[in-house]
């Protein structure tokens, strides 16, 4: 895989993370989804899966690299390589199949997108057209303009790390990753009913034990293969029902804790002896050594900041103010 592609980050509007654009489980053959209030999803061809969303994020990356051009031209085999797939006839055909899926997707949002005046109802396709050049075999893809603009101009968005999605290699883990990335925008803890989460994830499991059998391994994959670190706690309420509590941890939280400890350490009073105070006063200019105000300032900052801090500042001040 191209190292540049692996390191890239992709902007995505939070609504396209919150509401599913693809399905983790297509066993039932359902082509409509409207279990979430204000959202309807229809597939006119086949329902996109984990592989299809990998293709879509790669194409979205390309258009963002090209200053949000609505129309892009790609090589089929470059797409496969950068999506971590082998250049086989199967995957080449599967990519074309994926484009057909995205062309035939319709998503409808009611009262979701705000235009500075009101919340509107709006219907999107994802891709409008694609065509294959007979000579070069390159594929020109045209995104739905309204869908692309919503991402480009979004002020409520998250950055998706493409490499993380590739590493997960699991539909359940990838969909949960999308939801958690969006959910932990401004918080470190998130609570949700287990069955409501299953709906968000397009899971077909109806029983709590079956839901947990899928969610727990997904959390493990996210923790091992991405930079997002999560703790999961399960609070059972009654038979067959539970609240799932996701707690964000990891590097960012540790840095914040370390920062807070540094602040507390700096504001904590330092132990300093009378002899050290006298030593500090010995470095003060002769005309200030008997000044009570100067003495009080030195005592105050010596206790607050420490001996070394005060000594450096006294020497600096003395040198700076000397004739």
N, C-alpha and C positions, 0 to 999 in steps of 0.2 A: 504494500500500500504506500502511496505517496506520503512522505513524512509531513509535507506542508498541509495536506488535507487532514491528516490525523490531528494536527494541533489546532485546527480551525474551530471557531465557535460560530453558531448560527442563531440569529435573532428569530424569535418566534413569539407572536402575540399570545398572551396567557389564555385567551378564549379557545385557541386551537390546541392548547394543552389540557385545559379543563374538560372540554367536550371532545369525545373521541372522534378522530378522523379515520381510524382503522380499528380492526377487531382482533382481539387476542384468540378468539375461539370462533371458528366458522362452521362448526360441525352441524349446526341446525339448518344451515342454508338460508337463514334470515337475511333479507336485504334491506330491511328497514329497522330503524332504531329511534325510539322516541320516549324512553323511560325517564329522561331528565327533563324537567319542566323548562319550557322555552327553547327546546332544541329538538330538531328532527334531522334524521340522516337516512338517505336513500342511495342504494347502489343499483344502477341500471345494468351492470355487467356482473362482475364478481366483487366481493367485499375485499378491500385492501387488507393485507396482513403485515406482520413485522417486517418481512423483506420489502414490501412495498413502501413502508414508511422510511426505511433506510434509503431506498432510491429517491424518495421525495426530498428528504433532508439534504442529500447530496446535490440534487438539482437546485434546491433553495440556496445552498451554499454558493453554487456557481453564479446564480443570478445576483446574489448579494455582492460577490466579488466583482461583478461587471456593473456596478453602480445601479443595481436593481432593474436591469433590463428585463422587460417582459418576455422577450423572445431570445432564446439561447440556442446554440448549436453545439452538440456534444458527439463524441465518438462512443459508440456502443461499448467498445472494449475498454476504453478509459474509465467509463462508468463502472464496469464490472471490477476492474482492478482497484479503483479507489473505494469501492464498497466491500472490499475484502473477498471477492468472489473469483472463481476460476473462469478463464475465457473459454468456456465450453458452449456448444450450440444450445444446450439446455438453458443456461443462464442468459444467453443472448436473447433467446425467445421469451424467457421469463421477464426480461426488462421491457420488451415490447408489450407483453401482456399487462405489465404494471401500468404502462402509460394508458392503455385502454381502460383499466380500472379507474384511474384518477380522472379521466375524461368523463366517465359515467357516474361520478359521485356528485350528489347534491346535498348540501348542508344548509339548514335553515335555522336562523337565530331570531328569537323574538325578545325584544327589550334587552339586548345584550350590549350592542355597540352604541356609544354615545357620540353625538356629532356637535357637542358644545351647546346644544339646545334641548335635545330630547334623546331618549333611547329608541332606536329604530328597529324595525324588523327587516331582515336582509337575508337573501338567498345567494349562496356561492356555488360555483363549480371550482375545481382546483386547477385543472389544466383544460384549456379550450381546444387546442389542436396540436397535432404533431405530424411531421412528414419526413420521409426517408429519401435522401438523394440516391438515385440509382447508381451513379458512378462512384461517388466517394463513400457511400453507405452511412454518411453522417446524418444525425437526426436533429431536426429543428423543432423545438418545443416552445409553445406559447402558453404562458400562464394566464389564468383568469386575472384580469386587470384589477378588479375590485378586491379580490382575495390578497393579491400581492401588495396593493396599496395599504390595506389594513395592517399588514405586518410591517411594512416600511415605515409608516407614520405612527405606529403604535407607541404610546407612552406607558402602556402597561404590558411589558414584555419580559421574557426571560431569555438568557443565553443558553443554548443547548450545546454541549460538547459532543461533537460528532463521534469522536473516538469512544466515548463512554457507551453510546448506543451500540456501536459495533462490538465492543467487548462483552456486552451483556449476553448476547446470543440466546435470548429468551424472550418470547413475546410478553409474558407476564411481568418479568423484571423491567423490560423496556417501557411498557405502559405505566407501571408504577413509578418508574424513574421520571417520566414526563409529569405525572401528577405531583410528585414530591418536589421536583424542581420548582414548579409553579407555586405550590402551597407554602414552601418555606421562603417566600419572597420577603416577608417582614415578621417572621415568627420562628421560634425554635421548637414549638410543640403543636401538634395537630391531632384532634380527636375526631373520629368518624365511626358511625355504625358499620359493622362488618359487611352487612348486606348492601348498604348504600355504596360502599367502596367497590363491591363486586359489580354493581351496575355501572359505575364510572369506568370500570376497567373492561366492560363488555364480557365479563365472565359468565358462563352458563351455570356455574355451581349454585345450588339453592340452599345447601345445608352448611351450617357454620363450620363443622369439622372439615368439610371439603374445601371451603374458602381458605381456611387457615393452612391447609396442606399445600396450597399454592402460594399464599402470601409469604409465609416464613422462608422458604427457599429463595424467593425473589429478593427479600431483604438481604439475605446472605450474599447473593450475587452482587447486589448493588454495593454492599460494604466492601467486598473483595475486589471488585473490578472497576469501581469508579471512585472519584474523590468525594462523593457524597456519603457520609457516614450516619447511619440511623440506628436508634434503639427502638424496639417494638415492645410495648406492654399491652396485655390483653385484660380487659376488665369485663368479666362475664356478669350480665345483669339477671338473666333468667335462662331457662332451658332453651338452647338453640339461638340465643342472642348475646352479642358482646359488642363492646366499644373497643376499637383499636386506637391506641395512643402511640403516635410516631414522634420520636424526640430526636432532633438534629444534634449531632455531636461532631467531633473531629477537629481539624486544624483551625478553622475559623473561630470555633468556640474556645479552643485552648488559647489562641492568641488573645482573644478578648479577656479571658481569665487572667492571663499573664500581664496584660496591660493594666487590668484593675489592681493586681497585686503590686505592680510597680508604682501605681498612683498612691496606694495605701502606704507603701514603704517610704515614699518620698514625703508624705504628709505626717508620718509617724515621728514623734519626738525622739531625737537622738540623745544617747547618754553622753554627757560631756562634763569633764571635771573642771574645778576652779582653776587648776594649774593650766589647763588648755585655754581657758578664757584669758588668763594672764598672758600666755604666749601669743595669742591672737592680738591682744592690745599692744604687745611690744612691737608689732609690725605697723601700727597706726602712726601716722605723722605726729611729730612731737607736739604740734599745736592742738591736736585733737585727743591726746591720751587721757586728759583729765576732763573731757567733755562727757557729762552724764548721758546725754542723748546718744552719743556714739557708742558708749558702753552698753546701753540698753539694746541698741540695734544689733550689736555683735552677739550679745547673749541670746537674743531672740532667734537670730538666724543660725547660730551655732547649734542650738537645741533642735531647730526645725530641719536644717539642711546638713549639719555635720561639720566637723572641724576642717576637713580638706576643702570643702566648698567655700567656706568663709575665708580661709587663708588665701586661696587663689584670687578671690574678689578683692580682698584688702590689698594684696600686692599689686594687682592690676590697677586699682584706683589710685594707689600711692604713686605708681610710676606715671600714670596718665596725667596726674595733677601736679607733678613736680615741675619746677621751673626749668 
